[in-house]
């Protein structure tokens, strides 16, 4: 995954503080997909993940004047994300509404009435769904800090320094968290697959 050249620009912090539209847009473009994936990985549904991503970047733009550049912009953005995720968890309700039939139809078919994204074969879908569910269930059982540390490292590829700063933990503590969550995931998956 490559980031736009502007992200590595040594003058980026100053350009963000000056709220240059190009600099702000480049940061949003560089990290939007990662933030949405992290929110989904943290257990939010697609709509909630988009709301958290929107709140993250709204705060990023509103607070751009305070960015001093002492950390990488990605670390700063993920720090905002982490706080917005905590707020969202307190604010989201558990009720799930059924999609309106028109919304479902429009999301699955194109104007000609053909599949916009054809479904995969039943075996592929079943296996992928089962594997995702099992991994998700195993991760869901882990404490939130461990789960987020795992997602930031394994899914988003953040550095140790970035994760430590976002989660406000020491390097040693992060190592312990990752060790525990990986072991928990392995043990959980092994026991699940042995029972199958």
Phi, psi and omega in degrees: 000118182258150178251153180301150182305329182300330182300327180267007179293125180298339180267009185300317182302315179296320180293325176292314179301324178282357180056042176294125182306320181296318180294315179296316180296322180295319179295314179299313181298321183290327190241357182301309182299321180295319180294317179297315178299318179296320179294318177296318179295334178278003174102007180276149175285168185305318181295314180296320179299318179294322178296317179294319178297317179298316179296322180299311184283334173296314178295320177305312182291319181294330184254011184305325182297340182267355181289116183264348179082015178287340174233167177294146182301327179297319178298318180296314181297316180291331174296317176298315179304314183301317178293320179292325177297317178298317178297318182296319180299326178285332187265333183286141176265163184275347185290138181243128180263151177283139177293142173297141185302325179294320178297318179296315181298313181295328181283341185252340184233150177273184184297333180277356180089006178270161177301131175283331176217096186303143179291151176281169178299157185298322181293316179299313181297316181296314181296312181297318180295316180296316180296315178299318181296315181295316178295315179298318179297317180296317179291326181298329180286343181283151175302149187302317180299319179294315181298315180293321177300317179297313181295316179298320182282306191277327182265313184268343177070028179289154179283164178303314180301316181296315182295318179301317181293317181296312184272355180057054178228162177280165178300317179297316179297319178298317178302317178295317180299314180294319178300313182293317183291324177294317178296318179299316180297314180299311181299318181296313181294320179298316181291326178294316183286331177292327181284340184287000000 
